[in-house]
Amino acid sequence: MSELVPIVVDLNKAKNNTVNESWLSMFGGAIEMMLKRMFHTTEPLEDVRYSVRGTPSQIASFGDALAGEKRYMEAFMNYGLNDPRSFSTRHDLEKAVANFERETDLKWPFT
């Protein structure tokens, strides 16, 4: 069996003016797969390796936004969308996404 090629997410793409539709699709797909792994879905997931490149602040903002997505998804699955806990985690996610977008000049693919 051959090894899978690692997925590389380069957060400097927008600053280098090298973002295209293909890269944006890969970016959204990579985040989707990362979130599935965070939730330990029952469907079999391939053993894909990820690499995130960028400045320390870009990588930190990416991690904060990804963790915010997970917390928000957990809150609305556990409490529903109209619960104050879900509203609170949504607000935290929006702040994390705004920081990510400011740091990278990339749009967060899920909002």
C-alpha positions as a Markdown table, in Angstrom:
| # | Residue | x | y | z |
|---|---|---|---|---|
| 1 | Met | 0.0 | 0.0 | 0.0 |
| 2 | Ser | 1.4 | 3.4 | -0.9 |
| 3 | Glu | 1.5 | 6.3 | 1.6 |
| 4 | Leu | -0.8 | 9.2 | 1.3 |
| 5 | Val | 0.6 | 12.5 | 0.5 |
| 6 | Pro | 0.3 | 14.9 | 3.4 |
| 7 | Ile | -2.1 | 17.8 | 3.1 |
| 8 | Val | -0.2 | 21.1 | 3.5 |
| 9 | Val | -2.2 | 24.2 | 4.5 |
| 10 | Asp | -0.1 | 27.3 | 3.8 |
| 11 | Leu | -1.7 | 30.2 | 5.6 |
| 12 | Asn | 0.5 | 32.7 | 3.6 |
| 13 | Lys | -1.2 | 31.9 | 0.3 |
| 14 | Ala | -3.4 | 35.1 | 0.4 |
| 15 | Lys | -0.4 | 37.3 | 1.3 |
| 16 | Asn | 1.5 | 35.8 | -1.7 |
| 17 | Asn | -1.5 | 36.2 | -4.0 |
| 18 | Thr | -1.5 | 32.5 | -4.8 |
| 19 | Val | -5.1 | 31.6 | -3.7 |
| 20 | Asn | -7.2 | 30.0 | -6.3 |
| 21 | Glu | -10.4 | 28.0 | -6.4 |
| 22 | Ser | -8.6 | 24.7 | -6.2 |
| 23 | Trp | -6.6 | 25.8 | -3.1 |
| 24 | Leu | -9.8 | 27.1 | -1.4 |
| 25 | Ser | -11.5 | 23.8 | -2.0 |
| 26 | Met | -8.6 | 21.9 | -0.5 |
| 27 | Phe | -8.6 | 24.3 | 2.4 |
| 28 | Gly | -12.3 | 23.7 | 3.2 |
| 29 | Gly | -11.9 | 20.0 | 2.7 |
| 30 | Ala | -8.9 | 19.8 | 5.0 |
| 31 | Ile | -10.7 | 21.7 | 7.8 |
| 32 | Glu | -13.8 | 19.4 | 7.3 |
| 33 | Met | -11.6 | 16.3 | 7.7 |
| 34 | Met | -9.9 | 17.8 | 10.8 |
| 35 | Leu | -13.2 | 18.4 | 12.4 |
| 36 | Lys | -14.4 | 14.9 | 11.6 |
| 37 | Arg | -11.3 | 13.5 | 13.4 |
| 38 | Met | -12.0 | 15.8 | 16.4 |
| 39 | Phe | -15.5 | 14.2 | 16.7 |
| 40 | His | -14.2 | 10.7 | 16.2 |
| 41 | Thr | -16.8 | 9.9 | 13.5 |
| 42 | Thr | -17.8 | 6.3 | 13.1 |
| 43 | Glu | -17.0 | 6.3 | 9.3 |
| 44 | Pro | -13.5 | 5.1 | 8.4 |
| 45 | Leu | -11.1 | 7.9 | 7.9 |
| 46 | Glu | -7.9 | 7.5 | 6.0 |
| 47 | Asp | -4.7 | 8.1 | 7.8 |
| 48 | Val | -4.0 | 11.5 | 6.3 |
| 49 | Arg | -1.2 | 13.7 | 7.7 |
| 50 | Tyr | -1.7 | 17.5 | 7.9 |
| 51 | Ser | 0.9 | 20.2 | 7.9 |
| 52 | Val | 0.0 | 23.9 | 8.7 |
| 53 | Arg | 2.5 | 26.5 | 7.6 |
| 54 | Gly | 2.5 | 30.2 | 8.4 |
| 55 | Thr | 3.7 | 32.6 | 11.1 |
| 56 | Pro | 3.2 | 31.7 | 14.7 |
| 57 | Ser | 0.3 | 34.1 | 15.0 |
| 58 | Gln | -1.3 | 32.7 | 11.9 |
| 59 | Ile | -1.0 | 29.1 | 13.1 |
| 60 | Ala | -2.3 | 30.1 | 16.6 |
| 61 | Ser | -5.3 | 31.9 | 15.0 |
| 62 | Phe | -6.0 | 28.8 | 12.8 |
| 63 | Gly | -6.0 | 26.6 | 15.9 |
| 64 | Asp | -8.3 | 29.0 | 17.8 |
| 65 | Ala | -10.8 | 29.1 | 14.9 |
| 66 | Leu | -10.7 | 25.3 | 14.5 |
| 67 | Ala | -11.2 | 24.7 | 18.2 |
| 68 | Gly | -14.0 | 27.3 | 18.2 |
| 69 | Glu | -15.8 | 25.4 | 15.5 |
| 70 | Lys | -15.6 | 22.2 | 17.6 |
| 71 | Arg | -16.8 | 23.9 | 20.7 |
| 72 | Tyr | -19.7 | 25.5 | 18.9 |
| 73 | Met | -20.7 | 22.3 | 17.2 |
| 74 | Glu | -20.6 | 20.5 | 20.5 |
| 75 | Ala | -22.7 | 23.2 | 22.2 |
| 76 | Phe | -25.5 | 23.2 | 19.6 |
| 77 | Met | -25.6 | 19.4 | 19.4 |
| 78 | Asn | -25.9 | 19.2 | 23.2 |
| 79 | Tyr | -28.1 | 22.2 | 24.0 |
| 80 | Gly | -29.7 | 23.3 | 20.7 |
| 81 | Leu | -29.2 | 26.5 | 18.7 |
| 82 | Asn | -31.4 | 28.7 | 21.0 |
| 83 | Asp | -29.6 | 27.9 | 24.2 |
| 84 | Pro | -27.4 | 30.7 | 25.8 |
| 85 | Arg | -24.4 | 28.4 | 25.9 |
| 86 | Ser | -24.7 | 27.9 | 22.1 |
| 87 | Phe | -24.9 | 31.7 | 21.6 |
| 88 | Ser | -21.9 | 32.2 | 23.8 |
| 89 | Thr | -19.7 | 29.7 | 21.9 |
| 90 | Arg | -21.0 | 31.1 | 18.6 |
| 91 | His | -19.8 | 34.6 | 19.7 |
| 92 | Asp | -16.4 | 33.2 | 20.7 |
| 93 | Leu | -16.2 | 31.4 | 17.3 |
| 94 | Glu | -17.0 | 34.7 | 15.5 |
| 95 | Lys | -14.1 | 36.4 | 17.4 |
| 96 | Ala | -11.7 | 33.6 | 16.6 |
| 97 | Val | -12.7 | 33.6 | 12.9 |
| 98 | Ala | -12.3 | 37.4 | 12.7 |
| 99 | Asn | -8.8 | 37.1 | 14.2 |
| 100 | Phe | -7.9 | 34.3 | 11.7 |
| 101 | Glu | -9.1 | 36.3 | 8.7 |
| 102 | Arg | -7.2 | 39.4 | 10.0 |
| 103 | Glu | -4.0 | 37.4 | 10.4 |
| 104 | Thr | -4.1 | 35.5 | 7.1 |
| 105 | Asp | -6.3 | 37.5 | 4.7 |
| 106 | Leu | -8.1 | 34.2 | 4.1 |
| 107 | Lys | -11.9 | 33.8 | 4.5 |
| 108 | Trp | -12.8 | 31.1 | 7.0 |
| 109 | Pro | -14.8 | 28.5 | 4.9 |
| 110 | Phe | -17.5 | 27.9 | 7.5 |
| 111 | Thr | -19.6 | 30.7 | 8.9 |
